[in-house]
Amino acid sequence: MPVLDIFGFRALWSPYFLLVLIAVLVGYFLLTVTFQRKFSDSEQLTKKEAVLFTVAIVLLYIIKGSPIDLMGHLMFYAHMIQMAMLYLVIAPLFIVGIPKWIWRKVLNIRMIKHVFRFFTNPLIALILFNGMFSFYHIPLIFDFIKTDMWLHASYTSILFIISVFMWWPLVNDIPEQQSLNGIKKIGYIFANGILITPACALIIFADSPMYQTFSDPSSWLEALRLCVPTTTLSSLNLSGPEMFNSLPLIQDQQLGGVLMKIIQEVVYGTVLAQVFFKWYRKDSAESEQEENPSLYPNLAEY
């Protein structure tokens, strides 16, 4: 099997993308540490926020800038790992990694406030994210988007923003932005798991390869242009994706669907456990407060 080094340093490590992410990380710490006192109603950056935002940036580079991004064009299972990590792991990390005072200032901008409020409505966010994710994986749509650089960048960026909207009712810690509490959050998580299942099932139980960009050599080469310079591709003698994947195409596709579902279950299960125990602690505190009102004076902050 040819090694990935044949595609060159730029395709493997995306140096320009790395520089952009470093600039974003530097800007984050300048805003939240160096110049934080210049903003009214600002708060000191917590260790948790700094770590989570940094982890999100590092994961974003690993998923979209390291050889994993190139592998996502060669093997379908790598593509699905990218999708799961980007929309189910990195998106919520960004939400909790950005300090609440910054979120408040952004959401106080009138136009953003109204748009954000509409799209983070739990029902709208739930349907929109799972609908766009499923729509993207319809074979005809997938192959069309996967072979156009601007369309691919636009769709995946919009889907990431929609994933932030989807996660917002679950993980944001801003009291005035809480639209779901307790049992409703649990129901929201279960609904997300159910709505994403048909797309995964379609991929897992298909009896033949569904996507030409992972099976047809010409479509596959066209999709590779999204991450490999044209001059590099023209100098290579590539016959098709089977050169880099030891798995039969159908098994590669099925593995991708399975991995997506497993990562989704692990992430949703972790969030579900956190929501349940937080809800349980609040319920217990309310019961004790009824017996002794002097306890838990700040119960509303749970």
Buried (B, 14 or more C-beta within 10 A) or exposed (E): EEEBEBBBEEBBBBEEBEEEBEEEBEEBBEBBEEEBEEEEEBBEBEEEBBEBBBBBBBBBBBBBBBBBBBBBBBBBBBBBBBBBBBBBBBBBBBBBBBBBBBBBBEBEEEEEEEEBEEBBBBEBBBBBBBEBBBBBBBBEEBBBBBBBEEEBEEBBEEBBEBBBBBBBBBBBEEEEBEBBEBEBBBEBBEBBBEBBBEBBEBBBEBEEBBBBBBBBBEBBBBBBBBBBEEEBBEEBEBEBBBBBBEBEBBBBBBBBBBBBBEBBEEBBEEBBEEBBEBBEEBEEBEEEBEEEEEEBEEEEEB
